[in-house]
Amino acid sequence: MKNILIILLLSFTTMSANFAQDFEGEITYKLAYKNLPEEMGIYKAMLPKSSKLIIKNHMSKMQQNMSALIKMDIVSNAKTDYILIMVNALGKKIAYEPDVEEMKQGVYSVELKDDIKVIEGYKCNKAVIKDTADNLITYWYTKDLPSYNNSNLPNVDIEGFPMEYIVKQNGMTVRATVSKIDKKSIDDSEFELKKGYEKKTKEEIEEMMGGMKF
């Protein structure tokens, strides 16, 4: 499993939507953290408190503000398995296309549970996802919204929409919970490369992010 910082910034953002039915709208997640390790102190202010997933059929875009000065948009096309990451860091607008196969690395097991809870009015079922290092993701999903395949969890096939993730790794807990679902029309331009963004390599992005590895 990727290091925890990348889980915080990307595992909730690279949701490559592969919906079983038409869906348009915006879904907002609230994010919470517990037991942050000391070594993450320099990144603490960057951790987002919320994220927004914009969906139109097979297209999706996750928006996150990692601080007042750093904003990230990640566009996914489920039909072509394409991902575009756009970062506005300190006024510098850059974009890059990650290696999707590299992002898919990892072997996971899934255990479906009988537990049920309601999130934002949607009945949710529980699944527990574990990798080979025994890192856990508790996954609450609803069958009342379209299914998708998560590009970060390629070996996982759960029919339903993720209403909550609880990631536990190295004693730290990260929780992302849906706080709002707004069904509305979305313009195709939402998924295009934004004006003023310059494409860079992964290495150039990492350098700009202070050595943070993607």
C-alpha positions, 0 to 999 in steps of 0.5 A: 500500500502506498505511504499514508500521505499519498493515501490522504491526498490521492486514494480519495481522489483517484476514484476512476468512475465506472458507473453502472448507470447514468449519474450527474452531480457533485458529492462532497466528502468530509475528511478527519484524521487521528494519531498523526505521526510526528514526521507528518508535522510539516504536512499537517497544515496541508491535509484537506478537511473536505473534497468534492467529487464531480461526476458525469457518467464515466467521467469524474473529477475530485477537487481538493484544497490541501492548503490555502495555497495548494489546490488539486484537481484529478480527472478520471475517464473510466472508459479509457483508464486515463487520469489527469492531475492538475496542481495549483501550487503557490500560483504555479499551475501544473499538470501531469498524467500519471502511470495508471498501471503503476498506481494499480500496484498492490494485492488486496483481499475483501471481506463483506460484512453484515453490518449496516448503517445509514449515511446521509439517508443512504443505507450502507453495507460494510466491507473490510479491505486488507493488503498484504501488509495487513493495512486495513480500509473499512469501506461503507458503500450503498447500492442506491447509487451507481457502482464504480471501480476504484483505480487505486484498488484494482483487485477489489470488486464491490458493487456500490458507491463509497459513502465512507472510507476509514483507512488505518495504517501505522497507528494512524486513522483517516476517515472520509465520509460523504456529507452532501450529494447534489444531483445536477447537470455538469458541463463537459468542460469540467473535465478538460485541462484548465487554461493556464496549466502547463504539463510537467513530468512526475519528477518535476511535480515531486520537486515542486511539492518539496520532495513528496513522492507520488 
